[in-house]
Amino acid sequence: MSSDPEDDYVPWIQQFCESFGHDYFVPVAQEFIEDDFNLTGLSLQVPYYREALYTILDYQVETSEDAPTTNAGNGLRSGSGKRSDLPNKLLLSHSAELLYGLIHARYIISKPGLTAMASKFERSEFGICPRYYCDGMHLIPVGATDIPGQETVRLYCPCCSDIYLPLSSRYLNIDGAFFGTTFPGLLVKMFPEIENQCKLRINKVNQDNFGIRLFGFKIHESSATGPRMKWLRQYPALEEERREYAECELELPPANDGGVDMSVSEASEIEPDFDDDRTMASEGI
């Protein structure tokens, strides 16, 4: 590997990062891409995989527009002078972007990739959490699924454990699979200081002052307008709570006898939720 990090990736990768958002992507080292072990299984997801890989590595790739005109009996499309086994430039560009995005998702969960993304996290290049009590906690890019073409990239806050859309519309065309579902959790576990930052922010919040009030009285948590998100900012303090938290990470907690038991008939009588922002004031009541 070259001592200069600028020599570890090719110009095509730089152009990709600049066009899609250099704030989100980190350049993947060329030696990572050239290792076939890191690319296992990607040939089944990307059309024209070999041509796309050569494009990423900045090799000369022949397209259907560049192919010479010959007869149709030598593997050519009948009635035209273009080979049917070669992609056109537009399809090749799309395949190369898809392949590099999937490689990027694997690279950022490696040690050098995590280190590079941690530097972006420290500089708050992914933005900050909009919640007041998160106190400007830095966000982490995440994908809702590892399958490309389903969801765009989201931003995860390790403090409130919620997910947000990017503020800039420039990043709404980035596929979430280019970051994957594994990266945020691995980054937090790889750098424990992120969890410490979250705990410091949570400990600064006075739980008695959290939530809205009516005439000075706190609204009960069981109310529809109560502080339902309060549990997101609660960390186990006692040893018993820590054991319960550790068990819940692996399996569902045991049923609570004091909880509300609703039968099927009662559940069916509940009116469905409607996504309506109107209030009774607009209806003249």
ZIGI-V857286 format. One line per field, one symbol per residue. phi: phi as a letter, one per 30 degrees, with the letter a starting at -180 (. if undefined). Layout:
# ZIGI-V857286
phi->???
This chain:
# ZIGI-V857286
phi->.dddddcdbceddddddddckddcccddddddddddddceidddccdhdddddddddiddbdcddcdddbdddcicddibccddccddddddddddddddddddddddcddddddddddddddhdcjbddddddhiddcbdacdaccdicbddbbccddchcbbddddddcdcdddddbicdedddddddbdddddddddddddddddcdjdbbhicdddddddcdddcdddcccdcddddddddddddcaddddcddddccdddddddddddcdbcdbdddcic
